[in-house]
Amino acid sequence: MSIILECIRCVGRGERGRKPLSFDQAYAVMDQYLDGKIDDDQMAMLMMLIRVNNETAAEIAGFTKAFHQRLPKIEVDIDWPCYAGKKSKLDANGQQQALPWNLIAASILAEAGYKVLIHGHLDIGSDRIHSQHYLAKLNIQQAQDMAQAASFIESSNIAYLPLAHFAPIAKKMLDWKKRYGLRTPMNTVVRGLNPGSAKYGVRGSFHPGFQELHAEIETNIGHSNCSVVSFKGVSGESEYNPKVSQTVWSSDSEGLHAHYWNEIYNEAISTPTHCPLGTVENDKVQMANHVVSSLTALLFNKLKDKQLADQEANKLWQHYCSTH
């Protein structure tokens, strides 16, 4: 029996007979699909069945590794996926409030010497505010391929790489949602692709349970030594919301870890004279808190200590405010 039929039967049997794919099955079926040995309709059916049953970390890890092993390797410190976008929100004057403040956090880290690769996908027709709309305001260059991304990172420590420019088949699979009316497990896969084989990564998601799932995926992939922190992000984006208390999940070479972080919102936080994204005056304190907490989340990967990460994040933020 072919691997695709084996996998469809595995997840598609009756309630008592079905079971999730193993890592090896998931890897093998995606590997063959990427080699053109499996038709789109068969793969779409498998993806929909997995989605209905709720994807597992082993399944997503297997799919992800099949993609990742095909990517050229570049030197990156930080992996910052931006796929959800933020729900549009206008103030009383019609000015946009749902700005991608996580981009400021990424650019601050780049200024501090970290090599940052942001990757994402802008769904045409979506009314969400996406990072891709604001790259120019922060002088972040959009790369046309992995080689150009490496060049931009070498010269400025940061670049944005659209999904279609490094994994076009993944982009095609995301678009199956428009055909079938249901999102596929690819929404989970793309966040973990880590095209730069970075050492540290952030994972933002919205739905309960996916925060643990995104972190657990890393413990199953084995494609890099990436240390990841995963949390419920603003609108599901990789931007931390300091106004909520939540369990933050991390994964590294020692395994999966849960950390409970209380709400921390500093009303007296410093703000820059000018926000490059155009944040209105009334939202600058909120912006500052989102940036600092997003920095803390990323730095927690490296420092393994929330207090130290918060101190370093605030230090970077103070420097940013003094120079902007």
C-alpha positions in Angstrom: 0.0 0.0 0.0 1.3 3.5 -0.9 2.2 5.8 2.0 -0.6 8.3 1.2 -3.3 5.5 1.3 -1.7 4.1 4.5 -1.9 7.6 6.1 -5.5 8.3 5.0 -6.6 4.9 6.3 -4.7 5.6 9.6 -6.5 8.9 10.4 -9.7 8.3 8.5 -11.0 5.0 10.1 -14.0 5.0 12.4 -13.8 6.5 15.9 -12.4 3.4 17.4 -10.0 2.5 14.6 -8.4 5.8 13.7 -5.2 7.1 15.2 -2.8 10.0 14.5 0.2 9.6 12.2 3.6 8.8 13.7 6.4 11.2 13.1 7.9 8.8 10.5 4.6 8.5 8.6 4.1 12.3 8.6 7.6 12.8 7.4 7.4 10.1 4.7 4.0 11.3 3.2 5.1 15.0 3.1 8.4 14.0 1.6 6.8 12.1 -1.2 4.3 14.9 -1.7 7.0 17.5 -2.0 8.7 15.2 -4.6 5.6 15.2 -6.7 4.7 11.6 -6.0 1.3 12.3 -4.4 -1.6 14.2 -5.9 -3.0 17.4 -4.5 -6.4 15.9 -3.9 -5.0 13.0 -1.9 -2.9 15.3 0.3 -5.7 17.7 0.8 -8.0 14.9 2.0 -5.3 13.7 4.4 -4.9 17.3 5.7 -8.6 17.8 6.3 -8.9 14.5 8.2 -6.0 15.4 10.4 -7.5 18.8 11.0 -10.8 17.3 12.1 -9.0 14.9 14.5 -6.7 17.8 15.8 -3.1 17.7 14.7 -0.5 16.3 17.0 3.1 17.5 17.6 4.5 14.4 16.0 2.5 14.9 12.8 3.4 18.6 12.5 7.0 17.8 13.3 7.2 15.2 10.5 5.6 17.6 8.0 7.9 20.4 9.1 11.1 18.4 8.8 10.2 17.4 5.2 10.1 21.0 4.3 13.0 22.1 6.3 15.5 19.6 4.9 14.9 21.1 1.4 15.8 24.7 2.5 19.4 26.1 2.0 21.1 26.9 5.3 21.8 30.5 6.3 23.2 31.9 9.6 20.4 33.4 11.7 20.1 33.9 15.5 16.3 34.6 15.7 13.3 33.1 13.9 10.3 35.4 14.0 7.2 34.0 12.2 4.4 36.5 11.4 1.4 34.7 9.9 -1.7 35.7 11.8 -1.7 39.5 11.4 -3.7 41.6 13.8 -7.4 42.5 13.7 -7.9 46.0 12.4 -8.9 48.5 15.1 -9.5 52.2 14.5 -9.6 54.9 17.1 -12.2 57.7 17.3 -10.2 59.7 14.7 -10.0 56.8 12.3 -6.3 56.0 13.0 -5.1 52.4 13.0 -4.4 51.0 16.5 -3.6 47.4 15.6 -0.1 48.1 14.5 2.6 45.3 14.3 4.6 46.4 17.3 6.4 43.1 17.3 8.3 44.4 14.3 9.8 47.1 16.5 11.0 44.4 18.9 12.6 42.5 16.1 14.3 45.6 14.8 15.7 46.5 18.2 17.2 43.0 18.5 18.8 43.5 15.1 20.3 46.8 16.2 21.7 45.0 19.2 23.6 42.7 16.9 21.2 39.7 16.6 20.6 38.3 13.1 16.8 38.2 12.7 14.8 36.5 10.0 11.1 37.3 9.9 8.9 35.2 7.7 5.2 35.2 7.0 2.4 35.2 4.5 -0.1 37.9 3.6 -3.4 36.4 2.7 -4.8 38.4 -0.2 -8.2 39.8 0.6 -7.7 39.6 4.4 -8.7 42.7 6.4 -6.0 42.0 9.0 -3.1 44.3 9.6 0.0 42.4 8.6 3.7 43.0 9.3 4.4 43.0 5.6 2.5 46.3 5.3 5.0 48.1 7.6 8.4 46.8 6.7 9.5 50.0 4.9 8.8 52.1 8.0 11.4 50.2 9.9 13.8 49.8 6.9 13.4 46.1 6.9 14.0 44.7 3.4 11.9 42.0 1.8 13.9 39.2 0.2 13.0 37.5 -3.0 14.7 34.2 -1.9 16.9 32.7 0.7 20.1 33.9 -0.8 18.9 37.5 -0.8 17.6 37.1 2.8 21.1 36.0 3.8 22.6 39.0 2.0 20.2 41.5 3.8 20.9 39.9 7.1 24.6 40.1 6.5 24.3 43.9 5.8 21.6 44.9 8.3 21.0 42.0 10.6 17.4 41.7 9.6 15.2 40.6 6.7 11.6 39.6 5.8 11.1 36.5 3.7 7.6 35.8 2.3 6.5 32.1 2.6 5.9 32.0 -1.2 9.6 32.9 -1.8 11.0 30.0 0.2 8.3 27.4 0.4 5.8 28.0 -2.4 4.1 24.6 -1.9 3.4 25.4 1.7 1.8 28.6 0.5 -0.3 26.6 -2.0 -1.4 24.3 0.8 -2.4 27.3 3.0 -4.7 28.4 0.1 -6.6 25.2 0.3 -8.6 26.9 3.0 -10.3 29.0 0.3 -11.2 25.9 -1.6 -12.4 23.7 1.2 -13.5 26.3 3.8 -11.4 24.8 6.5 -7.9 25.6 7.6 -5.4 22.8 7.4 -2.5 21.8 9.7 -0.3 23.9 7.4 -1.2 26.9 9.5 0.7 25.2 12.3 3.5 23.9 10.1 4.5 27.3 8.6 5.1 28.8 12.0 7.7 26.2 12.8 9.6 26.1 9.4 12.5 28.2 10.8 14.0 28.7 7.4 17.1 30.2 8.8 17.8 27.4 11.2 17.8 30.0 14.0 19.0 29.4 17.5 16.0 31.1 19.1 12.4 31.5 18.1 9.0 32.9 19.1 5.7 31.3 18.4 2.4 33.2 18.8 -0.9 31.5 18.5 -4.5 32.1 19.4 -6.5 29.0 20.1 -6.1 27.2 23.5 -3.8 24.3 23.4 -1.7 25.5 20.5 0.8 27.3 22.7 1.9 24.0 24.1 1.7 22.3 20.7 4.0 24.8 19.0 6.6 24.3 21.7 6.2 20.6 21.7 6.8 20.4 18.0 10.3 21.6 18.4 11.1 18.6 20.7 10.0 16.3 17.9 11.6 17.8 14.9 15.3 17.4 15.5 16.2 19.6 12.6 18.1 22.2 14.7 18.9 23.3 18.2 16.3 26.0 18.2 15.1 27.1 21.6 11.5 28.3 21.3 9.1 30.2 23.5 5.4 29.8 22.7 2.5 32.0 24.0 -1.0 33.2 23.2 -0.2 36.2 21.0 -2.1 39.3 20.2 -4.7 38.2 17.6 -2.7 35.0 17.4 0.4 36.9 16.1 3.9 36.5 17.5 3.5 39.6 19.7 3.2 39.2 23.5 0.3 40.8 25.4 1.5 42.0 28.8 -2.1 42.6 30.0 -2.8 38.9 30.4 -1.6 36.2 32.7 -0.8 33.0 31.0 1.2 29.8 30.8 4.1 30.3 28.5 5.7 27.1 27.0 9.3 26.7 26.1 11.3 24.0 24.5 15.0 23.4 24.2 17.6 20.6 24.1 16.4 19.6 27.6 12.7 19.2 26.6 9.4 20.9 27.1 8.8 23.4 30.0 5.7 25.3 31.3 6.1 28.7 32.9 3.3 30.8 34.4 3.8 34.5 33.8 1.6 37.0 35.6 0.3 40.1 34.0 2.9 42.8 33.9 1.9 46.2 32.5 4.0 49.3 33.3 2.0 52.5 33.1 5.2 54.5 33.8 7.2 52.9 31.0 9.4 55.2 28.8 8.2 55.9 25.3 10.1 57.2 22.3 9.5 60.7 20.9 8.5 59.2 17.6 7.1 55.8 16.7 8.1 54.8 13.2 4.9 52.8 12.7 2.8 55.9 13.5 1.5 54.9 16.9 -0.8 57.7 18.2 0.2 59.4 21.5 -2.6 57.7 23.5 -1.3 54.2 22.5 2.4 54.8 23.1 2.4 53.2 26.6 0.6 50.2 25.3 3.0 50.0 22.4 6.0 50.2 24.7 4.7 47.4 26.9 4.0 45.1 24.0 7.5 45.7 22.6 9.2 45.1 25.9 7.2 42.0 26.7 7.9 40.6 23.2 11.6 41.2 23.7 11.4 39.5 27.1 9.8 36.5 25.6 12.5 36.1 23.0 15.4 36.8 25.4 14.0 34.2 27.8 15.0 31.6 25.3 18.6 32.6 25.7 18.8 33.6 29.4 16.4 31.0 30.8 15.4 33.4 33.5 12.3 35.6 33.3 13.7 38.4 35.6 17.0 38.6 33.7 15.2 38.6 30.4 12.9 41.4 31.5 15.9 43.4 32.7 17.7 43.0 29.4 14.5 43.8 27.4 14.1 47.1 29.4 17.7 48.0 28.9 17.3 47.6 25.1 14.1 49.6 25.2 15.6 52.4 27.2 18.4 52.6 24.6 15.9 52.6 21.8 13.9 55.5 23.4 17.0 57.5 24.0 17.9 57.3 20.3 14.5 57.6 18.7 
